[in-house]
């Protein structure tokens, strides 16, 4: 198993190797190949972008899309055409256009939701946590007037892992848009309560201003802004929704 120093070293090397691989691919690609490199976190890529990428490819079949991942803490790469990040929109030197509001709402499998008639039915040991977002449960519980509950359930490093644990019935995860959209639409997860609380951050498309002069980026920007504006499928709920 990796030591603490090894994990720190790995997290630092990941974006470096991603950037090196992407830059090498661009340099060695034939001049006729049109490449768009997107800096995006693992979970956003897997949970929202990749499932919709075929729609972009159908519109722009000549553009080859490549991802460089590493998470929200990775700085904007020199080889990136654009990036997608969660934050406040303050990235000096970059244009930031909002895509989604980062709204929070608990999600779980229908079997567990059937026993959750109101937020007060939540049990601290069953509340799945995300290591890099420890504020999510306190934000939502405060809005639900449940300040005495402290989440003590299984902890995972990324949202994607926590949501997969919820799909597997391990407990109740704190869902964030747009990660939960497809699971809610398919019924793999349900939102037991109507209460949705702003996280205080949004998802942004970020890029350098000169990118608007490049047709490949312009095509992607036009597509993703349209895709992000599409309403999420109506969440499936189980049981009687209540605030507290």
C-alpha positions as CSV (number, residue, x, y, z in Angstrom):
1,X,0.0,0.0,0.0
2,X,1.1,3.5,-0.7
3,X,2.5,5.6,2.1
4,X,1.2,9.1,2.7
5,X,4.3,10.5,0.9
6,X,3.7,8.1,-2.0
7,X,0.1,9.2,-2.3
8,X,1.2,12.8,-2.4
9,X,3.8,12.0,-5.0
10,X,1.3,10.1,-7.1
11,X,-1.3,13.0,-7.0
12,X,1.4,15.4,-8.1
13,X,2.7,13.2,-10.9
14,X,-0.7,12.4,-12.4
15,X,-1.4,15.8,-14.0
16,X,2.3,16.0,-15.1
17,X,2.0,12.7,-17.0
18,X,-1.4,13.6,-18.4
19,X,0.0,16.9,-19.7
20,X,3.1,15.2,-21.2
21,X,1.0,12.6,-22.9
22,X,-1.4,15.1,-24.3
23,X,1.3,17.4,-25.5
24,X,3.2,14.6,-27.1
25,X,0.1,13.4,-28.9
26,X,-0.5,16.9,-30.3
27,X,3.0,17.3,-31.5
28,X,3.2,13.9,-33.2
29,X,-0.3,14.1,-34.7
30,X,-0.7,14.6,-38.4
31,X,-1.3,18.2,-39.4
32,X,-4.7,17.2,-40.7
33,X,-5.9,16.1,-37.3
34,X,-8.0,18.6,-35.3
35,X,-7.4,18.1,-31.6
36,X,-9.3,19.6,-28.7
37,X,-7.8,19.0,-25.3
38,X,-10.1,19.4,-22.3
39,X,-8.9,19.6,-18.7
40,X,-11.5,18.0,-16.5
41,X,-11.8,16.1,-13.3
42,X,-12.3,12.3,-13.4
43,X,-15.8,12.3,-12.0
44,X,-17.1,15.1,-14.3
45,X,-15.7,13.3,-17.3
46,X,-17.2,9.9,-16.3
47,X,-20.5,11.1,-14.9
48,X,-21.5,13.8,-17.4
49,X,-19.2,14.6,-20.2
50,X,-18.3,11.2,-21.7
51,X,-21.9,10.0,-21.8
52,X,-22.8,13.0,-23.9
53,X,-19.7,13.2,-26.1
54,X,-21.3,11.2,-28.9
55,X,-23.7,14.1,-29.5
56,X,-20.7,16.4,-30.0
57,X,-19.0,13.9,-32.2
58,X,-22.1,13.7,-34.4
59,X,-22.0,17.5,-34.9
60,X,-18.2,17.7,-35.3
61,X,-16.9,14.4,-36.4
62,X,-13.5,15.8,-37.5
63,X,-12.6,17.1,-34.1
64,X,-10.7,14.6,-31.9
65,X,-11.4,15.3,-28.2
66,X,-8.8,14.4,-25.7
67,X,-9.0,14.6,-21.9
68,X,-6.4,15.5,-19.4
69,X,-7.6,14.8,-15.8
70,X,-6.3,15.2,-12.3
71,X,-9.0,17.0,-10.4
72,X,-10.0,20.5,-9.4
73,X,-6.7,21.4,-7.9
74,X,-4.7,21.0,-11.1
75,X,-3.7,24.4,-12.6
76,X,-4.8,25.3,-16.1
77,X,-2.5,23.4,-18.4
78,X,-0.5,25.1,-21.2
79,X,-1.7,22.4,-23.6
80,X,-5.4,22.7,-22.7
81,X,-7.9,24.1,-25.2
82,X,-10.3,24.7,-22.2
83,X,-11.1,23.3,-18.8
84,X,-14.2,22.5,-16.7
85,X,-13.9,23.3,-13.0
86,X,-16.0,23.7,-9.9
87,X,-15.3,27.0,-8.1
88,X,-16.3,30.6,-7.6
89,X,-15.3,31.7,-11.1
90,X,-12.2,33.5,-10.0
91,X,-9.3,32.3,-12.1
92,X,-7.0,35.2,-12.9
93,X,-6.1,35.5,-16.6
94,X,-8.9,33.1,-17.7
95,X,-12.4,33.5,-19.0
96,X,-14.9,31.6,-16.8
97,X,-18.4,31.0,-18.1
98,X,-21.0,29.3,-15.8
99,X,-22.4,25.9,-16.8
100,X,-24.2,24.5,-13.8
101,X,-25.1,25.5,-10.2
102,X,-23.6,23.1,-7.7
103,X,-26.8,22.2,-5.9
104,X,-26.7,19.6,-3.2
105,X,-29.3,17.0,-2.3
106,X,-29.0,13.5,-0.7
107,X,-29.5,10.5,-2.9
108,X,-29.7,6.7,-2.3
109,X,-31.2,3.6,-3.8
110,X,-35.0,3.2,-3.7
111,X,-34.8,0.5,-1.1
112,X,-33.2,2.9,1.4
113,X,-35.3,5.8,0.4
114,X,-38.5,4.0,1.3
115,X,-37.5,4.3,5.0
116,X,-36.7,8.1,4.7
117,X,-40.0,10.0,5.2
118,X,-38.3,13.1,6.4
119,X,-34.7,14.4,6.8
120,X,-34.8,13.6,10.6
121,X,-34.9,9.9,9.6
122,X,-31.3,10.1,8.4
123,X,-28.8,8.3,10.5
124,X,-25.2,9.6,10.9
125,X,-23.4,6.3,10.3
126,X,-25.2,5.9,7.0
127,X,-24.2,9.2,5.5
128,X,-21.5,8.7,2.9
129,X,-18.8,11.4,2.8
130,X,-16.4,12.8,0.3
131,X,-12.9,13.6,1.6
132,X,-12.3,16.8,-0.4
133,X,-15.8,18.2,0.3
134,X,-16.4,17.8,4.1
135,X,-18.6,20.9,4.1
136,X,-21.4,19.3,1.9
137,X,-23.3,17.4,4.6
138,X,-23.1,20.3,7.2
139,X,-24.4,22.7,4.6
140,X,-27.4,20.6,3.8
141,X,-28.1,19.5,7.3
142,X,-28.1,23.1,8.5
143,X,-30.6,24.0,5.8
144,X,-32.8,21.1,7.0
145,X,-32.6,22.3,10.7
146,X,-30.6,19.1,11.7
147,X,-27.5,20.6,13.1
148,X,-27.2,17.8,15.7
149,X,-26.5,15.2,13.1
150,X,-22.8,14.8,12.1
151,X,-22.1,12.5,9.1
152,X,-20.0,9.5,10.2
153,X,-20.5,7.1,7.3
154,X,-17.9,5.6,4.9
155,X,-15.6,8.2,3.4
156,X,-14.3,8.3,-0.2
157,X,-11.9,10.5,-2.0
158,X,-14.0,11.5,-4.9
159,X,-17.7,12.2,-5.6
160,X,-17.8,9.4,-8.2
161,X,-16.7,6.8,-5.6
162,X,-19.3,8.0,-3.1
163,X,-22.1,7.9,-5.6
164,X,-21.1,4.5,-6.8
165,X,-21.2,3.4,-3.1
166,X,-24.7,4.8,-2.9
167,X,-25.8,2.9,-6.1
168,X,-24.5,-0.2,-4.4
169,X,-26.7,0.4,-1.4
170,X,-24.0,1.3,1.1
171,X,-25.8,4.4,2.4
172,X,-27.0,7.9,1.5
173,X,-24.6,10.1,-0.5
174,X,-24.6,13.8,-0.9
175,X,-25.4,14.3,-4.6
176,X,-24.3,17.3,-6.6
177,X,-25.4,18.4,-10.0
178,X,-24.7,17.4,-12.7
179,X,-23.1,14.2,-11.3
180,X,-26.5,12.7,-10.2
181,X,-28.6,13.7,-13.3
182,X,-28.3,10.4,-15.2
183,X,-28.7,8.2,-12.1
184,X,-31.8,10.0,-11.1
185,X,-33.3,9.8,-14.6
186,X,-32.6,6.1,-14.8
187,X,-33.9,5.4,-11.3
188,X,-30.6,3.9,-10.1
189,X,-30.7,6.6,-7.4
190,X,-33.6,8.6,-6.0
191,X,-33.8,11.9,-4.0
192,X,-35.8,11.2,-0.9
193,X,-36.4,14.9,-0.1
194,X,-37.4,18.0,-2.0
195,X,-34.7,20.1,-0.2
196,X,-31.9,21.1,-2.6
197,X,-29.2,23.5,-1.2
198,X,-26.7,25.6,-3.2
199,X,-23.1,24.5,-2.5
200,X,-21.9,28.1,-3.0
201,X,-19.9,27.2,-6.1
202,X,-20.7,26.6,-9.8
203,X,-19.2,24.6,-12.6
204,X,-17.5,26.8,-15.2
205,X,-16.0,26.4,-18.6
206,X,-12.7,28.1,-18.4
207,X,-10.4,29.1,-21.2
208,X,-8.0,31.8,-22.5
209,X,-9.6,34.7,-24.3
210,X,-7.7,34.0,-27.6
211,X,-9.4,30.6,-27.8
212,X,-12.6,32.2,-29.1
213,X,-10.7,32.8,-32.4
214,X,-10.2,29.0,-32.8
215,X,-13.0,27.2,-34.6
216,X,-12.6,23.9,-32.8
217,X,-12.9,25.4,-29.4
218,X,-15.8,27.7,-30.6
219,X,-17.7,24.6,-31.8
220,X,-17.2,22.8,-28.4
221,X,-18.1,25.9,-26.4
222,X,-21.3,26.3,-28.4
223,X,-22.2,22.6,-27.9
224,X,-21.4,22.4,-24.1
225,X,-23.3,25.6,-23.3
226,X,-26.3,24.3,-25.1
227,X,-26.0,20.8,-23.4
228,X,-25.6,22.4,-20.0
229,X,-28.7,24.5,-20.5
230,X,-30.9,21.5,-21.1
231,X,-33.1,20.8,-18.0
232,X,-32.1,17.8,-15.9
233,X,-34.5,14.9,-16.0
234,X,-37.1,15.1,-13.3
235,X,-35.7,13.2,-10.3
236,X,-37.5,10.1,-9.1
237,X,-38.4,10.2,-5.4
238,X,-39.5,7.5,-3.1
239,X,-41.8,8.1,-0.2
240,X,-43.3,11.4,1.0
241,X,-41.0,14.4,0.5
242,X,-40.6,16.6,3.4
243,X,-38.1,19.2,4.8
244,X,-37.9,18.0,8.4
